[in-house]
Amino acid sequence: MAKTTDSIRDVRKRTTESKSELQSMENKQNNDFLVNYQNQSYNIQKFLRYHPGGTKILRYFKNRSLEKAFEEFPHSQAAFHLLQEFTLNQEKYQKYENLIDWDKAILGQVGSLGHHYWEWVNLPVYRDIKLFKSNILESLTITPWYLIPIVWIPMSLYFFYNGLARIAAINTESTVFEPLTSFIFGIFIWTMLEYVVHREVFHFKPPDNSKLFITLHFLLHGVHHKAPFDKRRLVFPILPALLVAKLLLIIYNMVFPQTIFYFILSGTMTGYMIYDLTHYYLHHGAPKFGTYMYLMKRNHNYHHFLHHDLGFGITSKLWDYIFRTNICLRQLLKPIEW
């Protein structure tokens, strides 16, 4: 009788375990978003909200082939490379990602890529990147977006207040007009710096034989193009930004009149803060059709995944129009929904 009772308990236990396994498998399948392309399966669930063409347009293709979609809507090499990130058979992943060891800190490896570097860095992946082996150094390269207003709003107000104090000390007959116009001029200067630095510094192609310049490029901007979805590295780290602010303080003090240079610096800092927060939003926000941010997000997606040598403005396309590096966005039959 005891053996019979134990057998019944074993059967019930196995039945319960089987149900749990089936439920677990069912839940996993519900969380998957499988698509097929050229006889290969991909699970793009994690990528849905980041798709440059929006989330809604992809819903139709769950458990379906992408062959026709890619024929009707041509995609860039970067897009096809990124798709490989979600393949269910990682052994067939493209050769470029085997050029480095992703299980180790990669900053010390990229310099050895040589002539492969430029193509490798412009083929995006969906993963977080570890730059340094040291956790302390690594922490200095990671900046949450909310630190930007916490640091730069007080800094901007501080220099604006210093400007008012300077005017009061000199006893000049300044009006409200002068501080405000100087502040706005500082923001205007930032828009130019944003464009020039992005185009001439961040997108400067390092020599193939220079490990130093390749490593420096990757540290400054290449890391963002390689891993554009890594939200930890979207805004500029505070420490190097403060060093740049110190340099601008010295330059502005030498170039501009003593009564206004603090206001100009305050405006430039405000422009930088707007830029950094805008950049973060363009990657992780979902602007509505018809808004300014909707157009800028589309523009920035083109910059990342199709035209790396165009569309350098983040907050404004002003300088792209002036220097003829603006991107002509494709007309869409329906608006994108992110």
Buried (B, 14 or more C-beta within 10 A) or exposed (E): EEEEEEEEEEEEEEEEEEEEEEEEEEEEEEEBBBBBBEEEBBBBBEBBEBBBBBBBBBEEBEEEEBEEBBEEEEBBEBBBBBBBBBBEEEEEBEEBBEBBEEEEBBBBBBBEBBEBBBEBBBBBBBEEBBBBEEEEEBEBBBBEBEEBBEBBEEBBEEBBEBBEEBBEEEEEEBEEEBBEBBBBBBBBBBBEBBBBBBBEEBBEEBEEEBBEBBBBBBBBBBBBBBBBBBBBBBBBBBEEBEEEBEEBBEEBEEEBEEBBBBBBBBBBBBBBBBBBBBBBBBBBEBBEEEEEBBBBBBBBBBBBBBBBEBBBBBBBBBBBEEEEBBBEEEEEEEEBEB
